[in-house]
Amino acid sequence: MTGKYGRQFELGLLLVGSVLAAVFVAAHIHRRVLSQAAIESFKAGEELHIPDEAVRSLADKQFTFDFSLWSDKRIADYRESLTRHFEPPVAILRISKVGLEVPVLSGTDDLTLNRGVGLIEGTRRPGEEAGNIGIAGHRDGFFRTLKDVRPGDMIELETVDRIDIYQISQIVIVDPSDVSVLQPTSGPTLTLVTCYPFYFIGSAPKRYIVQASLVVSGRPAVVDQKQTTHSARLAPDLHNQNPQSQESTKEITQ
């Protein structure tokens, strides 16, 4: 009898072990499937409402980003940046034509550019009366949408007490050593900087520059969400650049 019961006990243990192993494998597969589904959903822009106290706008706005054009690495870097503390943004940059709305943070280090776009040190701060505002962003992240803007499109820059509206006057491609695009200007100018080509593998060899001139200052935005390059607003007037600036686009990489 002892032998019979012993074999039954062993069979029972074997059965329990098999069930536990099957549960473990099923749970592991389920977790992998859910994880992959979440990643694909995240990349497709389906679950992008991320409450983020550190990068809310001056009006306590929460941002919703479209990651569909982003590289996998940039998406991962952005998600990692959510664990870090940042000072409140100095402005909000909007380009309605390409659906871009992004906080402008101070600085252009990698961590800052993973979280938003960055105000280039030495250029004018948003909200000041004259000069050249330089803003940098990653070509495989927030600023990849710049590939679809054209001269004549409108850009909004919101600060605490105003919304300035700029019109794109020119788009140029320069070498990283070309500092002329960030030189001070006699009139209000906005310069957006990213690397180029947009889909280049490795460190991109060029810089993609979008320059715009102020057309409306200090009033709420009235630009249509479907604004075309044929704007009814004043034609832009890009002022001559001052050669005094020592800022360089070379530091803005990838």
C-alpha positions in Angstrom: 0.0 0.0 0.0 2.8 2.3 0.9 4.3 1.9 -2.5 1.0 2.5 -4.2 0.3 5.7 -2.2 3.9 6.8 -2.8 3.5 6.5 -6.6 0.2 8.3 -6.4 1.8 11.1 -4.3 4.6 11.4 -6.9 2.1 11.5 -9.7 0.2 14.2 -7.9 3.3 16.3 -7.4 4.2 15.8 -11.1 0.7 17.0 -12.1 0.9 20.0 -9.8 4.3 20.9 -11.2 3.1 20.6 -14.7 0.2 22.9 -14.0 2.4 25.5 -12.4 4.9 25.4 -15.2 2.0 25.8 -17.8 0.6 28.8 -15.8 4.1 30.4 -15.7 4.6 29.9 -19.4 1.2 31.3 -20.2 1.7 34.3 -17.9 5.0 35.0 -19.5 3.6 34.8 -23.0 0.6 37.0 -22.0 2.9 39.6 -20.5 5.1 39.7 -23.6 2.1 40.0 -25.9 0.6 42.8 -23.8 4.0 44.6 -23.6 4.5 44.4 -27.4 0.9 45.6 -27.9 1.5 48.5 -25.6 4.7 49.5 -27.4 2.9 49.3 -30.8 0.0 51.3 -29.5 2.4 53.9 -28.0 4.3 54.2 -31.4 1.0 54.5 -33.3 0.0 57.5 -31.1 -3.0 55.7 -29.6 -2.1 56.2 -25.9 -0.3 59.4 -25.7 -2.1 61.3 -23.0 0.7 61.4 -20.5 0.1 63.6 -17.4 3.4 65.3 -16.9 3.6 68.0 -14.3 7.1 69.1 -15.2 6.5 70.1 -18.8 3.0 71.6 -18.6 2.5 75.0 -20.3 2.3 78.3 -18.5 -1.5 77.8 -18.7 -1.2 74.4 -17.0 -1.7 72.6 -20.3 -1.1 68.9 -20.7 0.6 67.9 -24.0 -0.4 65.1 -26.3 2.3 64.0 -28.8 2.1 62.0 -32.0 5.0 59.5 -32.0 4.2 58.0 -35.4 7.2 59.6 -37.1 9.6 59.1 -34.3 12.5 56.6 -34.2 12.3 53.7 -31.7 15.3 55.1 -29.8 13.8 58.6 -29.5 10.5 57.2 -28.2 12.5 55.2 -25.5 14.6 58.3 -24.6 11.4 60.4 -24.3 9.8 57.8 -22.0 13.0 57.7 -19.9 13.0 61.5 -19.6 9.6 61.3 -17.9 11.4 60.1 -14.7 13.5 63.3 -14.6 12.7 66.7 -13.2 12.7 69.8 -15.5 12.0 73.4 -15.0 8.7 74.7 -16.5 8.9 75.6 -20.2 9.8 79.1 -21.3 7.3 78.9 -24.1 5.1 76.6 -26.3 5.9 76.2 -30.0 3.0 75.3 -32.3 2.9 74.6 -36.1 -0.7 73.9 -36.8 -0.1 72.7 -40.4 1.9 69.7 -39.2 0.1 69.2 -35.9 3.1 70.1 -33.7 2.7 71.5 -30.2 5.7 71.1 -27.9 7.2 72.8 -24.8 10.3 74.9 -25.3 12.7 74.2 -22.5 16.0 76.0 -21.6 19.1 74.4 -23.0 20.0 71.9 -25.7 21.6 69.0 -23.9 20.4 65.5 -24.9 18.1 65.0 -21.9 16.3 68.3 -22.6 15.9 67.6 -26.3 14.5 64.1 -25.4 11.7 65.8 -23.4 10.9 68.8 -25.6 12.7 71.3 -27.8 15.4 73.6 -26.5 16.1 77.3 -26.4 19.7 77.7 -27.8 21.9 79.5 -25.3 22.9 83.0 -26.4 19.8 83.6 -28.5 16.9 85.8 -27.6 14.3 84.5 -25.1 10.7 84.2 -26.3 8.7 87.3 -25.4 11.5 89.8 -25.7 11.0 92.6 -28.2 13.7 92.0 -30.8 16.4 89.6 -32.0 16.8 86.0 -33.1 15.2 83.2 -31.0 17.0 79.9 -31.7 15.2 76.7 -30.9 16.7 73.2 -31.5 15.0 69.8 -31.7 15.9 66.2 -32.7 15.3 65.3 -36.3 14.0 61.8 -35.3 11.7 63.3 -32.6 9.8 66.5 -32.2 11.3 68.3 -35.2 10.9 65.5 -37.7 7.6 67.2 -38.8 9.7 70.2 -40.0 10.3 68.2 -43.2 6.7 69.0 -44.1 6.6 72.8 -43.5 7.1 75.3 -46.3 7.8 79.1 -46.7 4.6 81.0 -45.8 3.4 78.6 -43.1 2.7 80.0 -39.7 4.4 79.3 -36.4 3.0 80.3 -33.0 5.1 80.9 -29.9 3.2 81.3 -26.7 4.7 82.8 -23.5 3.1 83.8 -20.2 1.4 86.9 -21.4 1.4 86.7 -25.2 1.2 84.6 -28.4 3.5 85.8 -31.2 2.8 84.5 -34.7 5.7 84.1 -37.1 5.6 83.3 -40.9 8.3 81.1 -42.4 10.4 83.1 -44.7 13.1 80.6 -45.7 14.3 77.0 -45.3 18.0 76.4 -45.8 20.4 73.5 -45.3 23.8 74.4 -43.8 27.0 72.9 -42.5 27.2 72.5 -38.7 29.9 75.1 -38.6 27.7 77.8 -40.2 26.8 80.1 -37.3 25.2 82.8 -39.4 21.7 81.4 -39.0 21.9 82.2 -35.2 23.3 85.6 -35.4 21.3 88.4 -33.7 18.8 90.2 -36.0 17.5 93.8 -35.8 13.9 92.6 -35.9 12.1 89.7 -34.2 13.1 86.4 -35.9 12.5 82.7 -35.0 15.1 80.1 -36.1 14.4 76.4 -35.8 17.4 74.0 -36.0 17.5 70.3 -36.5 19.9 67.8 -38.1 19.6 66.7 -41.7 18.9 64.4 -43.6 15.9 63.5 -41.4 16.3 59.7 -42.0 20.1 59.6 -42.1 21.7 56.6 -40.4 24.3 57.8 -37.8 25.4 61.3 -37.1 23.7 63.6 -39.6 26.2 65.8 -41.6 24.0 68.9 -42.2 21.7 71.2 -40.3 18.1 72.0 -41.5 17.2 75.6 -40.7 13.7 77.0 -40.7 13.6 80.8 -40.3 10.5 82.9 -39.7 9.7 86.6 -39.1 7.2 88.0 -36.7 3.9 89.1 -38.3 1.5 89.4 -35.3 2.6 90.1 -31.7 0.9 89.9 -28.4 -2.5 88.6 -29.5 -4.4 85.3 -29.3 -3.7 83.0 -32.2 -6.2 83.2 -35.1 -4.4 81.0 -37.6 -6.6 78.4 -39.1 -5.6 74.8 -38.3 -5.5 74.1 -42.1 -3.4 77.2 -42.8 -1.8 76.9 -46.2 1.3 78.6 -47.5 -1.0 81.1 -49.3 -1.5 83.2 -46.2 -3.7 86.4 -46.1 -1.3 87.8 -43.5 1.5 90.3 -44.1 4.3 88.9 -46.2 7.4 88.2 -44.0 10.4 90.5 -43.9 13.5 88.8 -42.7 15.8 91.4 -41.4 19.6 91.5 -42.1 21.5 89.4 -39.7 24.1 90.9 -37.2 27.5 89.1 -37.4 28.1 89.5 -33.7 26.8 86.1 -32.5 29.2 83.4 -31.5 26.5 80.7 -31.2 27.0 77.6 -33.3 24.7 75.0 -34.7 27.4 72.4 -34.4 26.3 71.4 -30.9 22.9 70.3 -32.0 23.3 66.7 -33.0 21.0 64.1 -34.5 
